[in-house]
Each structure stands twice: as structure tokens, then as C-alpha cells.
Amino acid sequence: MTRLRKMMLEELQRRNFSEDTIRHYIGTVEDFARHFNRPPDRLGLRHIREYQAHLFQKRKLSSGSVTNHLAALRFFYIQTLKKAWSVAETPYPKKNHHLPAILSQEEVARLIDAAGTPFHRTLLMTLYATGLRCAEVTHLKVSDIDSKRMVIHVRGGKGRKDRDVMLSPKLLEELRLHWHRLRRKTSDWLFPGNRWHTANHPTSTKALYHACQGAAKRASLNRAIHPHTLRHCFATHLLEAGADLRTIQILLGHQSLEQTAIYLHLSKRHLNATPSPLDSLQLKDESAQEG
């Protein structure tokens, strides 16, 4: 381990950053140094700006991904090297605000029914029934399923926060079938890893992507569908069924209500509740005009 890497690791651990964040931050600084083939402490403002342009133009990364890379470099320069960082010279890129794709409930049913394996079917049902993030699903343990209170405990979600979500009776039945199908039940993980699901580590998030993409293709859903799509569907369908935003915010684990408010733009109930001003106009009949 190099001196700089060790210094940065200590600064990150001292602030209790998550393992994923630590891995991303250190990986970004290593990639930055590799790009210029020089130690990162010998690179300056010009190199940061060139690297930012490279991420956009050559790697075609999204504004959110580029922002994450800049956050890692900012931490390295300020906290590890104790150098100044000019926000004016290295601004975070403006984010593009795209509304996520939403499936109807009929399409969600088609997606789940088209799952390639029973294991994939259970993963898809869990994603839709709970609205959990990919990593939250893969890290569920058997002990997190509370059938007495009919809740699922989410341990150490985003921001290392715990929360509870509802346990659907239909999902509980599916999880029990899933548990009976497992060859080896000594693992604590609800969704054990490896192809036989017998490992002592959880399945990877890639398994969820494969489950979604394979099912979408078999169901002839000709659009980009990924695990997070089912999280968006969970929230939107709850809103359309009458759930309030604050409840959905808590279930999703959002830090602010503003994050959850995006689903107002996606809910048919809310979109259709406000008539278009065109409908209040008294227009002449078109056929009468032609006559």
C-alpha cells in the first residue's frame, strides 16, 4: 500500500465512510493518476479539468457519475493533501433531470411471470413488493423477515440507516417457498451467492440486473428495465393507490421529501386530477365551420 493510499484510507475510515464509498473514492484517485501516468499529488487544477472533460467526452459518463468522481478528488486534495480546492474552477456539472420509466401493474406482473428461474422470480417480487435498493435486497438476512409483525427490517441502508418496510403476505408465501427450494440453509443470507445459491456470502447485485433484463426480454417489454425501475414502480403505484408522500418517503428511505416528490410527476392519479385548460374553452364545432 502506497503512502498516499494509506493516508487517504485513514482519513475515510476516520470519518466512518461506508465500504462502498471508500472503494469508490480510492478507485477514482487511482484512475486519475493512471490517466496521466503520474502520482496524484503531482497533479493539479489543469489535470482535474482535463480529467473531467475526459469523463464526459470519452467515457460518456452521466453528470451524476462525474460529480461522484469530482467528490472523490475533492476529498483527496482537501483532506489527504491538505490543499485548497477551487469550486469556481472545478464546478460540479449541472444534472439532467429525467423522469424514470414506469411500468403499469399489468406489465410488472408480466415481468415477474417471465422470470427465468424461481430464484429470479423471488428477487423480482422482493424488489417490487418492498421498493428496496439493489444492495438492500442482496444483503437481506433470514432474521430480517419478521412474519409476526409483517415487516422486513432493512439494516444499514443508504447512509447507514435502518428502516422497516411492509411484508406483503404474498411475498411472505413466496419467500417461504424460496427457502424450501434452497439446497443449503446454513447461510444467514436470504439470497445466498453462487450459481447453486449455497455460498456463505450474499448474491451480487448483478444477479438482480440479469433477472430484470432476462425477464423483460422474455416478456417483450421493449424498454430499458433495471432493478431500480421496480423501486420507482413501487412508489408510483403506492401513490396512485392513495398512500401519502411522507409514508412513501419513509418506506424508500429518502432523506428529504423533495426526493420523493418526483413521483407526483409520474402518478396517473395526480396527473389526471388536474384538467387541461383546453377543456374549459367554448370552441366552435369544427364540422359547423366546414359547412
ZADO-1210 file (C-alpha; in nm, 4 decimals, padded with zeros to 6 digits):
<atoms>
<atom x="00.0000" y="00.0000" z="00.0000" code="MET" pos="1"/>
<atom x="00.1430" y="00.3377" z="-00.1024" code="THR" pos="2"/>
<atom x="00.1843" y="00.6179" z="00.1484" code="ARG" pos="3"/>
<atom x="-00.0839" y="00.8355" z="-00.0169" code="LEU" pos="4"/>
<atom x="-00.3314" y="00.5492" z="-00.0395" code="ARG" pos="5"/>
<atom x="-00.2798" y="00.4684" z="00.3273" code="LYS" pos="6"/>
<atom x="-00.3246" y="00.8348" z="00.4243" code="MET" pos="7"/>
<atom x="-00.6479" y="00.8634" z="00.2264" code="MET" pos="8"/>
<atom x="-00.7812" y="00.5344" z="00.3627" code="LEU" pos="9"/>
<atom x="-00.7194" y="00.6520" z="00.7181" code="GLU" pos="10"/>
<atom x="-00.8991" y="00.9821" z="00.6536" code="GLU" pos="11"/>
<atom x="-01.2004" y="00.7987" z="00.5073" code="LEU" pos="12"/>
<atom x="-01.2161" y="00.5430" z="00.7872" code="GLN" pos="13"/>
<atom x="-01.1780" y="00.8121" z="01.0492" code="ARG" pos="14"/>
<atom x="-01.4950" y="00.9729" z="00.9159" code="ARG" pos="15"/>
<atom x="-01.6766" y="00.6371" z="00.9169" code="ASN" pos="16"/>
<atom x="-01.7404" y="00.6337" z="00.5416" code="PHE" pos="17"/>
<atom x="-01.9079" y="00.3205" z="00.4061" code="SER" pos="18"/>
<atom x="-01.7013" y="00.0470" z="00.2414" code="GLU" pos="19"/>
<atom x="-01.8606" y="00.1244" z="-00.0955" code="ASP" pos="20"/>
<atom x="-01.7696" y="00.4942" z="-00.0688" code="THR" pos="21"/>
<atom x="-01.4145" y="00.4120" z="00.0387" code="ILE" pos="22"/>
<atom x="-01.3737" y="00.1740" z="-00.2543" code="ARG" pos="23"/>
<atom x="-01.5126" y="00.4320" z="-00.4987" code="HIS" pos="24"/>
<atom x="-01.3047" y="00.7249" z="-00.3678" code="TYR" pos="25"/>
<atom x="-00.9744" y="00.5365" z="-00.3668" code="ILE" pos="26"/>
<atom x="-01.0502" y="00.3806" z="-00.7048" code="GLY" pos="27"/>
<atom x="-01.1224" y="00.7226" z="-00.8541" code="THR" pos="28"/>
<atom x="-00.7918" y="00.8703" z="-00.7334" code="VAL" pos="29"/>
<atom x="-00.6038" y="00.5672" z="-00.8676" code="GLU" pos="30"/>
<atom x="-00.7808" y="00.6040" z="-01.2045" code="ASP" pos="31"/>
<atom x="-00.6995" y="00.9773" z="-01.2073" code="PHE" pos="32"/>
<atom x="-00.3269" y="00.9039" z="-01.1518" code="ALA" pos="33"/>
<atom x="-00.3316" y="00.6236" z="-01.4108" code="ARG" pos="34"/>
<atom x="-00.4866" y="00.8518" z="-01.6704" code="HIS" pos="35"/>
<atom x="-00.1887" y="01.0907" z="-01.6542" code="PHE" pos="36"/>
<atom x="00.0664" y="00.8225" z="-01.5541" code="ASN" pos="37"/>
<atom x="00.1826" y="01.0381" z="-01.2635" code="ARG" pos="38"/>
<atom x="00.1421" y="01.0307" z="-00.8833" code="PRO" pos="39"/>
<atom x="-00.1824" y="01.2098" z="-00.7855" code="PRO" pos="40"/>
<atom x="-00.0056" y="01.4550" z="-00.5532" code="ASP" pos="41"/>
<atom x="00.1842" y="01.5863" z="-00.8571" code="ARG" pos="42"/>
<atom x="-00.1330" y="01.6634" z="-01.0495" code="LEU" pos="43"/>
<atom x="-00.3125" y="01.9956" z="-01.0228" code="GLY" pos="44"/>
<atom x="-00.6093" y="02.2018" z="-01.1347" code="LEU" pos="45"/>
<atom x="-00.5358" y="02.1692" z="-01.5081" code="ARG" pos="46"/>
<atom x="-00.5267" y="01.7925" z="-01.4799" code="HIS" pos="47"/>
<atom x="-00.8538" y="01.7810" z="-01.2870" code="ILE" pos="48"/>
<atom x="-01.0268" y="01.9840" z="-01.5561" code="ARG" pos="49"/>
<atom x="-00.8819" y="01.7650" z="-01.8336" code="GLU" pos="50"/>
<atom x="-00.9896" y="01.4532" z="-01.6457" code="TYR" pos="51"/>
<atom x="-01.3426" y="01.5892" z="-01.6024" code="GLN" pos="52"/>
<atom x="-01.3667" y="01.6578" z="-01.9772" code="ALA" pos="53"/>
<atom x="-01.2326" y="01.3064" z="-02.0466" code="HIS" pos="54"/>
<atom x="-01.5064" y="01.1505" z="-01.8289" code="LEU" pos="55"/>
<atom x="-01.7750" y="01.3361" z="-02.0219" code="PHE" pos="56"/>
<atom x="-01.6394" y="01.3208" z="-02.3769" code="GLN" pos="57"/>
<atom x="-01.4532" y="00.9899" z="-02.3940" code="LYS" pos="58"/>
<atom x="-01.6179" y="00.7712" z="-02.1313" code="ARG" pos="59"/>
<atom x="-01.9635" y="00.9230" z="-02.1831" code="LYS" pos="60"/>
<atom x="-02.0395" y="00.9209" z="-01.8096" code="LEU" pos="61"/>
<atom x="-02.3536" y="01.0869" z="-01.6740" code="SER" pos="62"/>
<atom x="-02.3364" y="01.4138" z="-01.4822" code="SER" pos="63"/>
<atom x="-02.4086" y="01.2234" z="-01.1605" code="GLY" pos="64"/>
<atom x="-02.1150" y="00.9873" z="-01.2152" code="SER" pos="65"/>
<atom x="-01.8806" y="01.2758" z="-01.2968" code="VAL" pos="66"/>
<atom x="-01.9941" y="01.4533" z="-00.9801" code="THR" pos="67"/>
<atom x="-01.9075" y="01.1420" z="-00.7790" code="ASN" pos="68"/>
<atom x="-01.5594" y="01.1348" z="-00.9341" code="HIS" pos="69"/>
<atom x="-01.5065" y="01.5032" z="-00.8520" code="LEU" pos="70"/>
<atom x="-01.6232" y="01.4463" z="-00.4934" code="ALA" pos="71"/>
<atom x="-01.3545" y="01.1793" z="-00.4539" code="ALA" pos="72"/>
<atom x="-01.0823" y="01.4073" z="-00.5915" code="LEU" pos="73"/>
<atom x="-01.2043" y="01.6943" z="-00.3758" code="ARG" pos="74"/>
<atom x="-01.1768" y="01.4764" z="-00.0651" code="PHE" pos="75"/>
<atom x="-00.8268" y="01.3641" z="-00.1660" code="PHE" pos="76"/>
<atom x="-00.6980" y="01.7191" z="-00.2182" code="TYR" pos="77"/>
<atom x="-00.8613" y="01.8786" z="00.0856" code="ILE" pos="78"/>
<atom x="-00.8469" y="01.6020" z="00.3465" code="GLN" pos="79"/>
<atom x="-00.5433" y="01.3979" z="00.2404" code="THR" pos="80"/>
<atom x="-00.3114" y="01.6522" z="00.0782" code="LEU" pos="81"/>
<atom x="-00.4450" y="01.9481" z="00.2828" code="LYS" pos="82"/>
<atom x="-00.4551" y="02.1607" z="-00.0306" code="LYS" pos="83"/>
<atom x="-00.7045" y="02.4251" z="-00.1375" code="ALA" pos="84"/>
<atom x="-00.9877" y="02.3311" z="-00.3742" code="TRP" pos="85"/>
<atom x="-01.1457" y="02.5902" z="-00.6010" code="SER" pos="86"/>
<atom x="-01.5162" y="02.5265" z="-00.6516" code="VAL" pos="87"/>
<atom x="-01.5233" y="02.8052" z="-00.9123" code="ALA" pos="88"/>
<atom x="-01.2531" y="02.6350" z="-01.1208" code="GLU" pos="89"/>
<atom x="-01.3891" y="02.2800" z="-01.0813" code="THR" pos="90"/>
<atom x="-01.7685" y="02.3175" z="-01.0604" code="PRO" pos="91"/>
<atom x="-01.9912" y="02.0160" z="-01.0267" code="TYR" pos="92"/>
<atom x="-02.1709" y="01.9553" z="-01.3578" code="PRO" pos="93"/>
<atom x="-02.5331" y="02.0506" z="-01.3946" code="LYS" pos="94"/>
<atom x="-02.7566" y="01.7494" z="-01.3501" code="LYS" pos="95"/>
<atom x="-03.0007" y="01.6298" z="-01.6128" code="ASN" pos="96"/>
<atom x="-03.3414" y="01.5681" z="-01.4603" code="HIS" pos="97"/>
<atom x="-03.5036" y="01.2745" z="-01.6364" code="HIS" pos="98"/>
<atom x="-03.8273" y="01.1174" z="-01.5211" code="LEU" pos="99"/>
<atom x="-03.7804" y="00.7430" z="-01.4641" code="PRO" pos="100"/>
<atom x="-03.9676" y="00.4897" z="-01.6741" code="ALA" pos="101"/>
<atom x="-04.2711" y="00.3390" z="-01.5016" code="ILE" pos="102"/>
<atom x="-04.4390" y="00.0083" z="-01.5777" code="LEU" pos="103"/>
<atom x="-04.8095" y="-00.0466" z="-01.5303" code="SER" pos="104"/>
<atom x="-04.9124" y="-00.3103" z="-01.2768" code="GLN" pos="105"/>
<atom x="-05.0025" y="-00.5408" z="-01.5648" code="GLU" pos="106"/>
<atom x="-04.6515" y="-00.5003" z="-01.7074" code="GLU" pos="107"/>
<atom x="-04.4944" y="-00.5674" z="-01.3662" code="VAL" pos="108"/>
<atom x="-04.6966" y="-00.8904" z="-01.3473" code="ALA" pos="109"/>
<atom x="-04.5750" y="-00.9886" z="-01.6956" code="ARG" pos="110"/>
<atom x="-04.2163" y="-00.9150" z="-01.5920" code="LEU" pos="111"/>
<atom x="-04.2365" y="-01.1303" z="-01.2778" code="ILE" pos="112"/>
<atom x="-04.4135" y="-01.4142" z="-01.4609" code="ASP" pos="113"/>
<atom x="-04.1364" y="-01.4118" z="-01.7248" code="ALA" pos="114"/>
<atom x="-03.8557" y="-01.4662" z="-01.4713" code="ALA" pos="115"/>
<atom x="-03.6016" y="-01.7216" z="-01.5932" code="GLY" pos="116"/>
<atom x="-03.5732" y="-01.9168" z="-01.2673" code="THR" pos="117"/>
<atom x="-03.7678" y="-01.9413" z="-00.9391" code="PRO" pos="118"/>
<atom x="-03.4745" y="-01.7621" z="-00.7706" code="PHE" pos="119"/>
<atom x="-03.5059" y="-01.4711" z="-01.0148" code="HIS" pos="120"/>
<atom x="-03.8830" y="-01.4640" z="-00.9681" code="ARG" pos="121"/>
<atom x="-03.8380" y="-01.4237" z="-00.5913" code="THR" pos="122"/>
<atom x="-03.5825" y="-01.1446" z="-00.6445" code="LEU" pos="123"/>
<atom x="-03.8192" y="-00.9549" z="-00.8758" code="LEU" pos="124"/>
<atom x="-04.1119" y="-00.9970" z="-00.6368" code="MET" pos="125"/>
<atom x="-03.8999" y="-00.8716" z="-00.3472" code="THR" pos="126"/>
<atom x="-03.7844" y="-00.5659" z="-00.5414" code="LEU" pos="127"/>
<atom x="-04.1406" y="-00.4669" z="-00.6332" code="TYR" pos="128"/>
<atom x="-04.3056" y="-00.5581" z="-00.3013" code="ALA" pos="129"/>
<atom x="-04.0590" y="-00.3611" z="-00.0874" code="THR" pos="130"/>
<atom x="-03.9133" y="-00.0833" z="-00.3027" code="GLY" pos="131"/>
<atom x="-03.5665" y="-00.1686" z="-00.1710" code="LEU" pos="132"/>
<atom x="-03.2444" y="-00.0707" z="-00.3429" code="ARG" pos="133"/>
<atom x="-03.0384" y="-00.3480" z="-00.5073" code="CYS" pos="134"/>
<atom x="-02.7781" y="-00.3715" z="-00.2311" code="ALA" pos="135"/>
<atom x="-03.0517" y="-00.3669" z="00.0334" code="GLU" pos="136"/>
<atom x="-03.2193" y="-00.6698" z="-00.1258" code="VAL" pos="137"/>
<atom x="-02.8978" y="-00.8680" z="-00.1654" code="THR" pos="138"/>
<atom x="-02.7987" y="-00.8009" z="00.1966" code="HIS" pos="139"/>
<atom x="-03.1259" y="-00.9179" z="00.3499" code="LEU" pos="140"/>
<atom x="-03.0834" y="-01.1880" z="00.6120" code="LYS" pos="141"/>
<atom x="-03.3335" y="-01.4538" z="00.7114" code="VAL" pos="142"/>
<atom x="-03.3626" y="-01.2863" z="01.0518" code="SER" pos="143"/>
<atom x="-03.4754" y="-00.9612" z="00.8821" code="ASP" pos="144"/>
<atom x="-03.8075" y="-01.1208" z="00.7845" code="ILE" pos="145"/>
<atom x="-04.0458" y="-01.0550" z="01.0741" code="ASP" pos="146"/>
<atom x="-04.3592" y="-01.2568" z="00.9973" code="SER" pos="147"/>
<atom x="-04.5158" y="-01.1764" z="01.3355" code="LYS" pos="148"/>
<atom x="-04.5200" y="-00.8019" z="01.2759" code="ARG" pos="149"/>
<atom x="-04.5327" y="-00.8451" z="00.8956" code="MET" pos="150"/>
<atom x="-04.2367" y="-00.6164" z="00.8359" code="VAL" pos="151"/>
<atom x="-03.8923" y="-00.6509" z="00.6785" code="ILE" pos="152"/>
<atom x="-03.6013" y="-00.4938" z="00.8656" code="HIS" pos="153"/>
<atom x="-03.3558" y="-00.3100" z="00.6401" code="VAL" pos="154"/>
<atom x="-03.0192" y="-00.2956" z="00.8165" code="ARG" pos="155"/>
<atom x="-02.7643" y="-00.0319" z="00.7221" code="GLY" pos="156"/>
<atom x="-02.9367" y="00.1046" z="00.4132" code="GLY" pos="157"/>
<atom x="-02.8129" y="00.4094" z="00.2243" code="LYS" pos="158"/>
<atom x="-02.6460" y="00.6458" z="00.4679" code="GLY" pos="159"/>
<atom x="-02.6125" y="00.3506" z="00.7087" code="ARG" pos="160"/>
<atom x="-02.9709" y="00.3995" z="00.8233" code="LYS" pos="161"/>
<atom x="-03.2040" y="00.1229" z="00.9386" code="ASP" pos="162"/>
<atom x="-03.5727" y="00.1188" z="00.8499" code="ARG" pos="163"/>
<atom x="-03.8693" y="-00.1161" z="00.8255" code="ASP" pos="164"/>
<atom x="-04.0855" y="-00.1811" z="00.5208" code="VAL" pos="165"/>
<atom x="-04.4077" y="-00.3750" z="00.4889" code="MET" pos="166"/>
<atom x="-04.4029" y="-00.7521" z="00.4369" code="LEU" pos="167"/>
<atom x="-04.6665" y="-00.8483" z="00.1843" code="SER" pos="168"/>
<atom x="-04.8490" y="-01.1756" z="00.2650" code="PRO" pos="169"/>
<atom x="-04.7961" y="-01.2759" z="-00.0974" code="LYS" pos="170"/>
<atom x="-04.4227" y="-01.2060" z="-00.0686" code="LEU" pos="171"/>
<atom x="-04.4036" y="-01.3974" z="00.2611" code="LEU" pos="172"/>
<atom x="-04.5560" y="-01.7013" z="00.0920" code="GLU" pos="173"/>
<atom x="-04.3051" y="-01.6696" z="-00.1937" code="GLU" pos="174"/>
<atom x="-04.0110" y="-01.6326" z="00.0467" code="LEU" pos="175"/>
<atom x="-04.1142" y="-01.9489" z="00.2296" code="ARG" pos="176"/>
<atom x="-04.1246" y="-02.1387" z="-00.0997" code="LEU" pos="177"/>
<atom x="-03.7861" y="-01.9882" z="-00.1890" code="HIS" pos="178"/>
<atom x="-03.6394" y="-02.1017" z="00.1452" code="TRP" pos="179"/>
<atom x="-03.7642" y="-02.4577" z="00.0936" code="HIS" pos="180"/>
<atom x="-03.6056" y="-02.4626" z="-00.2544" code="ARG" pos="181"/>
<atom x="-03.2580" y="-02.3718" z="-00.1265" code="LEU" pos="182"/>
<atom x="-03.0221" y="-02.6689" z="-00.1192" code="ARG" pos="183"/>
<atom x="-02.8219" y="-02.5409" z="00.1766" code="ARG" pos="184"/>
<atom x="-02.9762" y="-02.3482" z="00.4625" code="LYS" pos="185"/>
<atom x="-02.6792" y="-02.2832" z="00.6886" code="THR" pos="186"/>
<atom x="-02.6204" y="-01.9367" z="00.5458" code="SER" pos="187"/>
<atom x="-02.7621" y="-01.6297" z="00.7222" code="ASP" pos="188"/>
<atom x="-02.8323" y="-01.4660" z="00.3870" code="TRP" pos="189"/>
<atom x="-03.1821" y="-01.4743" z="00.2440" code="LEU" pos="190"/>
<atom x="-03.0375" y="-01.4773" z="-00.1085" code="PHE" pos="191"/>
<atom x="-02.7080" y="-01.6735" z="-00.0935" code="PRO" pos="192"/>
<atom x="-02.4489" y="-01.6318" z="-00.3660" code="GLY" pos="193"/>
<atom x="-02.3025" y="-01.8605" z="-00.6395" code="ASN" pos="194"/>
<atom x="-02.4948" y="-02.0397" z="-00.9120" code="ARG" pos="195"/>
<atom x="-02.6315" y="-02.3013" z="-00.6714" code="TRP" pos="196"/>
<atom x="-02.7175" y="-02.0414" z="-00.4025" code="HIS" pos="197"/>
<atom x="-02.5195" y="-02.2285" z="-00.1385" code="THR" pos="198"/>
<atom x="-02.2471" y="-01.9736" z="-00.0572" code="ALA" pos="199"/>
<atom x="-02.1851" y="-01.8071" z="00.2778" code="ASN" pos="200"/>
<atom x="-02.1980" y="-01.4680" z="00.1099" code="HIS" pos="201"/>
<atom x="-02.4950" y="-01.2866" z="-00.0461" code="PRO" pos="202"/>
<atom x="-02.5754" y="-01.2901" z="-00.4141" code="THR" pos="203"/>
<atom x="-02.4384" y="-00.9992" z="-00.6144" code="SER" pos="204"/>
<atom x="-02.6368" y="-00.7025" z="-00.7412" code="THR" pos="205"/>
<atom x="-02.5544" y="-00.8267" z="-01.0925" code="LYS" pos="206"/>
<atom x="-02.7937" y="-01.1158" z="-01.0301" code="ALA" pos="207"/>
<atom x="-03.0764" y="-00.8635" z="-00.9945" code="LEU" pos="208"/>
<atom x="-02.9784" y="-00.6934" z="-01.3213" code="TYR" pos="209"/>
<atom x="-02.9690" y="-01.0278" z="-01.5030" code="HIS" pos="210"/>
<atom x="-03.3075" y="-01.1197" z="-01.3552" code="ALA" pos="211"/>
<atom x="-03.4635" y="-00.7919" z="-01.4756" code="CYS" pos="212"/>
<atom x="-03.3088" y="-00.7868" z="-01.8200" code="GLN" pos="213"/>
<atom x="-03.3833" y="-01.1514" z="-01.8939" code="GLY" pos="214"/>
<atom x="-03.7437" y="-01.1257" z="-01.7771" code="ALA" pos="215"/>
<atom x="-03.8016" y="-00.8006" z="-01.9688" code="ALA" pos="216"/>
<atom x="-03.6808" y="-00.9640" z="-02.2892" code="LYS" pos="217"/>
<atom x="-03.8986" y="-01.2718" z="-02.2417" code="ARG" pos="218"/>
<atom x="-04.1998" y="-01.0523" z="-02.1554" code="ALA" pos="219"/>
<atom x="-04.1417" y="-00.8422" z="-02.4713" code="SER" pos="220"/>
<atom x="-04.1194" y="-00.5211" z="-02.2692" code="LEU" pos="221"/>
<atom x="-03.9278" y="-00.3193" z="-02.5234" code="ASN" pos="222"/>
<atom x="-03.7687" y="-00.0612" z="-02.2972" code="ARG" pos="223"/>
<atom x="-03.4744" y="-00.0337" z="-02.0625" code="ALA" pos="224"/>
<atom x="-03.5729" y="-00.2037" z="-01.7368" code="ILE" pos="225"/>
<atom x="-03.3397" y="-00.2411" z="-01.4421" code="HIS" pos="226"/>
<atom x="-03.3908" y="-00.3232" z="-01.0714" code="PRO" pos="227"/>
<atom x="-03.4366" y="00.0427" z="-00.9785" code="HIS" pos="228"/>
<atom x="-03.7314" y="00.0554" z="-01.2211" code="THR" pos="229"/>
<atom x="-03.9243" y="-00.1691" z="-00.9812" code="LEU" pos="230"/>
<atom x="-03.8407" y="00.0684" z="-00.6933" code="ARG" pos="231"/>
<atom x="-03.9911" y="00.3533" z="-00.8977" code="HIS" pos="232"/>
<atom x="-04.2955" y="00.1378" z="-00.9780" code="CYS" pos="233"/>
<atom x="-04.3386" y="00.0518" z="-00.6089" code="PHE" pos="234"/>
<atom x="-04.3502" y="00.4213" z="-00.5130" code="ALA" pos="235"/>
<atom x="-04.5672" y="00.5344" z="-00.8043" code="THR" pos="236"/>
<atom x="-04.8218" y="00.2567" z="-00.7644" code="HIS" pos="237"/>
<atom x="-04.8456" y="00.3270" z="-00.3890" code="LEU" pos="238"/>
<atom x="-04.9113" y="00.6938" z="-00.4640" code="LEU" pos="239"/>
<atom x="-05.1773" y="00.6037" z="-00.7184" code="GLU" pos="240"/>
<atom x="-05.3406" y="00.3763" z="-00.4599" code="ALA" pos="241"/>
<atom x="-05.3742" y="00.6683" z="-00.2162" code="GLY" pos="242"/>
<atom x="-05.0602" y="00.6478" z="00.0012" code="ALA" pos="243"/>
<atom x="-04.9266" y="00.9864" z="00.1143" code="ASP" pos="244"/>
<atom x="-04.5824" y="01.1170" z="00.0186" code="LEU" pos="245"/>
<atom x="-04.4494" y="01.1140" z="00.3752" code="ARG" pos="246"/>
<atom x="-04.5245" y="00.7422" z="00.4123" code="THR" pos="247"/>
<atom x="-04.3580" y="00.6665" z="00.0785" code="ILE" pos="248"/>
<atom x="-04.0560" y="00.8756" z="00.1813" code="GLN" pos="249"/>
<atom x="-04.0113" y="00.6648" z="00.4966" code="ILE" pos="250"/>
<atom x="-04.0543" y="00.3369" z="00.3071" code="LEU" pos="251"/>
<atom x="-03.7991" y="00.4374" z="00.0435" code="LEU" pos="252"/>
<atom x="-03.5512" y="00.5695" z="00.2982" code="GLY" pos="253"/>
<atom x="-03.5304" y="00.9113" z="00.1328" code="HIS" pos="254"/>
<atom x="-03.3577" y="01.1821" z="00.3321" code="GLN" pos="255"/>
<atom x="-03.5897" y="01.4595" z="00.2136" code="SER" pos="256"/>
<atom x="-03.9464" y="01.4811" z="00.0888" code="LEU" pos="257"/>
<atom x="-03.8159" y="01.6603" z="-00.2197" code="GLU" pos="258"/>
<atom x="-03.6621" y="01.3343" z="-00.3415" code="GLN" pos="259"/>
<atom x="-03.9964" y="01.1582" z="-00.3093" code="THR" pos="260"/>
<atom x="-04.1948" y="01.4374" z="-00.4762" code="ALA" pos="261"/>
<atom x="-04.0733" y="01.3207" z="-00.8195" code="ILE" pos="262"/>
<atom x="-04.3415" y="01.0522" z="-00.8062" code="TYR" pos="263"/>
<atom x="-04.6098" y="01.3221" z="-00.8244" code="LEU" pos="264"/>
<atom x="-04.4911" y="01.3702" z="-01.1841" code="HIS" pos="265"/>
<atom x="-04.5394" y="01.0004" z="-01.2546" code="LEU" pos="266"/>
<atom x="-04.8682" y="00.9199" z="-01.0797" code="SER" pos="267"/>
<atom x="-05.1659" y="00.8907" z="-01.3164" code="LYS" pos="268"/>
<atom x="-05.4000" y="00.9815" z="-01.0318" code="ARG" pos="269"/>
<atom x="-05.2252" y="01.3145" z="-00.9755" code="HIS" pos="270"/>
<atom x="-05.1706" y="01.3895" z="-01.3449" code="LEU" pos="271"/>
<atom x="-05.5348" y="01.3213" z="-01.4317" code="ASN" pos="272"/>
<atom x="-05.6702" y="01.5125" z="-01.1304" code="ALA" pos="273"/>
<atom x="-05.5970" y="01.8469" z="-01.2972" code="THR" pos="274"/>
<atom x="-05.7853" y="01.9081" z="-01.6219" code="PRO" pos="275"/>
<atom x="-05.6192" y="02.0817" z="-01.9138" code="SER" pos="276"/>
<atom x="-05.7283" y="02.4473" z="-01.9622" code="PRO" pos="277"/>
<atom x="-05.8226" y="02.3493" z="-02.3176" code="LEU" pos="278"/>
<atom x="-06.1196" y="02.1567" z="-02.1780" code="ASP" pos="279"/>
<atom x="-06.2752" y="02.4769" z="-02.0367" code="SER" pos="280"/>
<atom x="-06.2715" y="02.6643" z="-02.3683" code="LEU" pos="281"/>
<atom x="-06.6000" y="02.7113" z="-02.5563" code="GLN" pos="282"/>
<atom x="-06.4839" y="02.6322" z="-02.9109" code="LEU" pos="283"/>
<atom x="-06.6982" y="02.6336" z="-03.2223" code="LYS" pos="284"/>
<atom x="-06.7844" y="02.2955" z="-03.3626" code="ASP" pos="285"/>
<atom x="-06.5322" y="02.2072" z="-03.6339" code="GLU" pos="286"/>
<atom x="-06.7922" y="02.0400" z="-03.8555" code="SER" pos="287"/>
<atom x="-07.0090" y="02.3527" z="-03.8402" code="ALA" pos="288"/>
<atom x="-06.7158" y="02.5669" z="-03.9519" code="GLN" pos="289"/>
<atom x="-06.6519" y="02.3408" z="-04.2501" code="GLU" pos="290"/>
<atom x="-07.0160" y="02.3636" z="-04.3516" code="GLY" pos="291"/>
</atoms>
